[in-house]
Amino acid sequence: MPKTETDIEKRNKYGMLCGIVGIFLNLILFAGKLFAGMLSGAISITADAFNNLSDAGSSIITIAGFKMAAQRADEEHPYGHARMEYVATLAVAAIILIMGFELFRDSFGKIIKPQDIEFSWFIVAILLASIAVKCVMAVYNFYFSKKLDSSTLEATGRDSLSDCIATSVVLAATLIAHFSGLNLDGIGGVFVSLFIFYSGISSAREAIDPLLGAKPEPEFVDRLKEMVLDFDKNILGMHDLMVHDYGPGHRIVSFHAEVPEDGDMVELHDIIDNLERRIRRELGCIVTIHMDPVAIEDEEVAVLKAEVLSVIKGLDSHINMHDFRIIRGDTHTNLVFDIAVPFGYITSDDDICNAIQENVRKKLGKNYYTVIEVDRDNYINI
């Protein structure tokens, strides 16, 4: 994840360089395979050639995506344009899927009406060279996708890897036809199309997830939690974490930090400000932290909190509690707190709250009432 403007600029330059190299190599492969396909009359080789041509188009989209994603924020897009890289990935995936469909259709026709193909070792050499080039392209695209945290380059790398497999299938079909007389040209083309389909679907999923709002990677959450809890002794805990991904290098984070209720608010505010700066500097994201005052010296609160937590964990160990406080009255005491329920939890909010209320009153007495806020949909359970 890029952390500074310089990192983002460097990232975009590397991404555009990968795109330019991809265009050059794919055009060479297209020309070589097209010649081999015309020479042999093999639909699988010709289709593989046009697959490389589509890859060149994908590389153009990669360059355009990095270029548009590098635009600075403006009045209409205050969070920047970095998500254009995800859109570019979707465009690449669409091209891959279209080529896969066209290849499948043509190859299926060759299965129904097979045609003789010409063999030469020159064609074999072209296919072997193509496999080698695509393997190199897969390696450098995967390397830079990890280095730059780029879904577009990852999609391109995955496409290059599928091309290696696809061309290997074409080569195998060509050799089998030569040595055994068994014409597998159409079947080979179908296999190639299936590899292309798989690559396209995988690439589309990689782009759609962050656009829909995918959960951040566990490593990021763990690193953030460690940084927060180790920053200062006055930060007692954290909850209600939200992470919004507006594209590589444009992540916005917010959460609640628990602080002592009897602490100096000016001092605590300064601690939180310094923590925000550190997170921005080290994790490369914009962060907003809300201070939640909690009672740490009140023995009654501590005892009641422990009792309620034991009730909750007795019902389900996956449910967490935070923001616990008590409101004392003449006739009863309200226990006010939030619970974080895991995603996909089937039990309704009312049933969960009723179960907690019933068990709390059994354990603590009928003068205790629970006032519960259920966090289910928007927060990351930490």
N, C-alpha and C positions, 0 to 999 in steps of 0.2 A: 504494500500500500504506500503510494507516494506521500511524503509528509510536508514538503515545501513546494513553493512555486518552481524552484529550480528542478526539483525531482520530477514534477509534472511535465515541465518542458523537455527534460531529458527523456522521459518516458515516451512522449509523443514523437520525438525524433527517432528513437529506436523503433517504435511501431511503424512509422512511415518508411524507414529503411527496410524493415522486414517485408513490407508491402511491395516496395520497388523490386527487391530481389525476387520476390515471388512472381511478379509479373514477367520478369525477364526469363526465369527458369521455366515457367509454365508455357510461355510462348515457344521456347525451344522444344520442349517436350511435345507440344501440340503439333508442331511442324514435322518432327521426326516420326511420331506415331501415325499422323495422317498419311504420310508417305508410305509407311509400312502397311497401313490398312488398305490403301489403294493398290499397293503392289500385291498383297496377298488376297484381297477380297474378303478379309475377315471382319465381320460386323463388330466383334468384341474389341478388336484393336482400334477400329475407327471410332467406336463409341468411347473407348478409353481416351482417345485423342481429344474428342470434344469435351470430355470430362476435364482434361487439363486446360482447355480453353475457358471453361467455366471457372476453373481455379484462378486463372489470370484475371477474370472479371471479379472474382471474390477479393483478390489482392487489391484491385482498384477500389473496391468498397472499403477494404481495410484502411487504405490511405485516407479516403474521404472521411471515414468514421473518426480516425485519430485527429484529422484536421478540424472537423466540426466539434469534436469533444474538447479540443484545446481552446475554444473560444471562451472568453471571460464572461462572468455573470453580467447580465444587463437588467434593465427595469422589468422586462417581461419574464426573465428567467433568473431570479435572484439566487438560485442555488447552482447556477452554472449550466453547462451543456454536456457534462461528462457522460450522461446516460446515452448520448448519441452513439457511444461505442457499443452499448447493448443493442441498439437499433441496427447498427451495422452488422453485428453478429447475426441478428435475425434475418437480415437481407442475404448474408452469405448462406445461411441455412436454407433459405427459400430457393436460392439458385441450385444448391446441392440437391434438394428434393426434386426440383423440376428436371434436372439432368438424370436423376435416378429413375424417374417415371418414364422419360423418353427412352432411356436405355433399356428398361424392362420391356417396354412395348416392342421395340425393334428386335430385341433378343428373342422374345417369345415368338415373334414371326419367323425367326430363323430356325427355331425348334420345329415349328410346323412345316416349314419349307426350307430345309437345309440346302446350302450351296457349297460347292467345293472351294477350298481355299488353297492358295499357293504357299509353299514353304521355302524359306531361305534362311541361312544362318545370319545373314545381315539383319533380317527382321528380329531374330532372337537377340542379336547384339543390341539392337535399339531398345528392346523391352528390358534387357538386363541393365542397360545404362539408365533407363527411366526409373527402374526400381531403386537403383543406387541414389539417384538424384532426389527422389521422393523421400527416401529414408533420411538423407541429410536435411531436407527441408522440414521433415517431422521433428527431428532432433532440435534444430535451431528454433523452430516455432514454439515447441514445448518449453525449451530453455527460457526464451524471452517471455513466454506467457507467465511463467512462475516469477521471473525476475521483475516483470512489470505489472503483475497481477492483472493480466489482460484476458478477458473472455474471448475477444475476437481472435487473438493469436492462438489461444487454446483451441478454438474451433478450426482454425486454419491448420494447426498441427494435427488435430484429429482427422481432418480431411486428407492431409498428406499421408498419414499412416494408413488410412483406408485405401488410398490410392496404391500404396505399396502392396497391400494384400490383393487388391483388385487386379493390378497388373501381373502379379504372380499367378493368379488364377488364369488370366489370359495366356500367359507364357506356358503354363502347364497344359492348357487346352491345345495350344499350337503344337507343342511337342508330342502330345498324345496322338493328335491327328496325323502327324508326320510318321511316327513309328508304328502306330497300330492301325491307322486308317479310320479310326473312330472319330467322327466329326462332333466335337463338343463345343463348337463355336457359340451356338445359341445358348447352351446351358452355361457356358463360361460367362456370357454376357449377362445372364440372369443373376448369377452369383455376384458379378461386379455391381449390378444395380442394387442388390440387397445390401451390399457393403456401403454403397453410397447413401441409401436410405437411412441406414443406421447412423452414419456420420451426420447426416442432416438433422435427424431427430435429436441426437445428442447435443448438437450445437444449438439448436433452437431452445432446448430445455435449459442450457447454460445461460442463455440470454433472458428467457422468460422469468426465471426464478428471481433475479434481483429486481426486475421491473415490477413484479407482483409484490415484492417486499419479503424476500427470503430471510430466514433467521441468520444472524451473523455466525461466522465460523466459531466453534468452541474455543479455539486458541485465542481469538480476539477477546472473547468474554472473560476467559480465565486471566489473560494478561491485564485487562482493565480492572478486574476485581482485585487482583494482587496489588496493582499499583495504588488503588484507592485505599484498601485496608492497611497497607504498609506505609501510607504517606504521613499520617500523623495520629497520635494516640487519641486525639479528640474525635476522630472519625470512627464510630463504633460499628457501623454496618452500612449496607446499601441495599436498595430494592427499587422496584418500578423502573427497571432499565428499558429504554427504548433506543433502537438504532435504526436510522433512516439512511439508506444508501442512494445517493444521487449520482453514482458513478465513481470509478476509481479516483481516489484522492479527494472525494467530496462526500464524506460520511458525517452525519450529524447525530450526536449522542446526547441523551438526557437521562438522569436518574436521581433518586433521592438518597442523600447521605444522612445517616443518623448521627446526631451530635448531642452532647449533654445539654439538658434543658436549663441548667443553672450556669452554663458557660458564658463567657463574655462574647456578646453577639458581634462586636466589632472584630475581635480576635478571630472568632470562628469564620466570619465572612472573609477575612484576609486569608485564612487557611484554604477555604474553598476556592478563592480566586487563584491562589498559587497552584492548587491541584488542577484546576481547569487549564491553566497555562502549560503545566507539565504534560497533561494528556494530549493537548493540542500539539505540543512539540514532539512527543515521542510516538504517538499513535497516528498523528496526521489527521485528526478529525476535530470538528467544532463540537464543543461540549457545553451543556448547561446543567448545573447541579442545583437541586433544591435541598435546602437544609430542613431536616426533620428533627425537632427537639424531642429527646426521650428522657424519661426519668431513670436515673441510675442510683440515686441515693435513697429513694423511697423503698423501704423494705417491703411494705405491703404490695406495692406495684410489682416488685420483682417476684414475690411469692405467687401472686395471682397470675402473672404472665407465665411462669413455669408450669403452673397447674393447667392453664388453658392450653398451652402448647402440648402438654402431655395428652390432653384429651384429643386434640387435633391429630397428633401423630398416632394415637391409638385407633383413630378412624381410618387414616390413610397417611402413610409415611411420606408420600409425595407432595402433600399439601404443606406449604410454608406460611408462616404468620409474620406480620410486621406492623409497625405503627400502633403498638399496644398502649392504651391509656385507660384510666378509670375515671368515671364521673360519679362521685358519691352523692347520695340523696338521703332524705330522712327515712324513707321506707325501703329503698332498694339501692343497689349499686349497678351502674351500667359498665360493662366491659366492652370497650370500643376498640376494634382492630380490623386490619385487612388480612385476607388470606389470598395466596397465589395458588391458583388451581392449574394443573398441567393442561396443555392443549389436548383436545380429544377426550376430555373427561366426560363420561356419559351422564353422571348424576347431575340433576339440575341444581341451580344456585339455591333455590328454596329448600330443597331436600338436604343439601349440605349444611346450610345455616340451621335448619331445624334439628338436625342430628347433633350439631355442636352445642346448640342451646340446651337440648335435652340432657346431654351428658355432662355439660358444665353445671347445670342446676343439681344433677344427681350428686356430683362430686363436691360442689362448694355450698350448695344450699339454694333454696327457692328465692332468696332475696337478691340473687345475681341474675342479671339479664345481659344477653350479648347483643351488640350492635355491630354487624359484620358487613364489610364491603368486600365483594368478591372480584378479584383481578383474574380475568380469564383470557381475554382476547388480545390485548394490546401490549402486554409487558412480557419481557423475557424472564423466565423463572430462573433466578440465580441463588 
